[in-house]
Amino acid sequence: ADMPSIDKIGVGATKVTGTGVAGAAVRVTLPDGTKRTVPVDSNGKWELTLKKPLNHEEEVTAFQIENEKKFSWSTSERAKTDADRTQIYYPEVTKVENPDQLSQEEKEHVKTVVETNNTLLPGTTIDVADNGDVTITYPDNSVSTLSKENIIEKRTTADKTTPNKPEKTVVTDADQLTRDEKDQVAIEIGKANPDLPAGTSVRVADNGDVTITYPDGSENVVEKEDTVTK
């Protein structure tokens, strides 16, 4: 026979509801072991009012009876918070200027990416702290916290820099540049990008690809197509 169902139960619930076979009854076992029997109405619905609100993770079990006989498997449901029930996915990391003090715009951006990445209950609020920690507060006041480590990272020099393309260096063999040709490529990169920060290094590969490494360790690459010609 059909199993009865129990609707999702919020923490602090004072009523348990569900569905069953119309005309049968449902026997409900409460967390303290008390058993209560309630009729299933003609629409296949039943409901039980509780004497005391349910605590977090307390369990309610039900099975169906007809003519005083049990005729279904038991089904059960625990009291859950909105936070328990909501699966949270981390969004793509947001690059920020100063990880200890996000700008209003950066906070708004974090909030938006968290919202678009998740299906949140109506009435849920998202708060982004100065350091990028995110607090999600649900309609029942339960909370999920997302730690800044997975939300933000500092914008590097490479993130902020698009190197200008140099004047192309003419080379004999585009797969194997000579020392002089590599030096020439590096000089042209320097000419095209006079404002590279002090301490930036330029490395030219055998094929003419250029890796620009900034003092903070971040890198930009200028492809060989833009640096050499035969």
Secondary structure, DSSP 8 states (H G I E B T S, - for coil): ----EE--EETT-SEEEEE--TT-EEEEE-TTS-EEEEE--TTSEEEEE-SS---TT-EEEEEEEETTEE-S--EEEEEE-HHHH--------EEES-TTS--HHHHHHHHHHHHHHS---TT-EEEE-TTS-EEEE-TTS-EEEE-GGGTEEE--HHHH--------EE-S-TTS--HHHHHHHHHHHHHH-TT--TT-EEEE-TTS-EEEE-TTS-EEEE-GGGTEE-
